[in-house]
Amino acid sequence: MHYRNGREAKNGDKIVSIGGEGKIAAVGVLFDAMPGNDYCNGGIAQTQSSPIGACICDCLHVDDLAAILAEKGLDKRPAGK
């Protein structure tokens, strides 16, 4: 099982699911994913809602998203006015 960027997926990972048009569809913890399938495999236990289905190939590990944000300079809050 691998996320969209190729990182190995593991149950218990904190993940972000990317939906249509590149928008975030869900954030939570991956569970019940079974090896051998990257599509519609597993669920996301959202922190503030009911679990939803997860297509692993449409997800990123939160550490990888943080690295992308850092590369783009978006990891820090803008200075206040």
VENRANOR-V184246 format. One record per backbone hydrogen bond with DSSP energy under -1.0 kcal/mol. CO is the residue of the C=O (numbers start at 1). NH is the residue of the N-H. If there is no record, write none. Layout:
co;nh
CO;NH
CO;NH
//
This chain:
co;nh
1;9
3;6
7;3
10;13
13;30
14;62
15;28
16;60
17;25
17;26
19;22
20;23
23;19
26;17
28;15
29;45
30;12
31;43
38;57
42;54
43;31
44;46
44;52
45;29
52;44
54;41
55;58
56;59
58;18
59;4
60;16
61;65
62;66
63;67
64;68
65;69
66;70
67;71
68;72
69;74
70;73
//
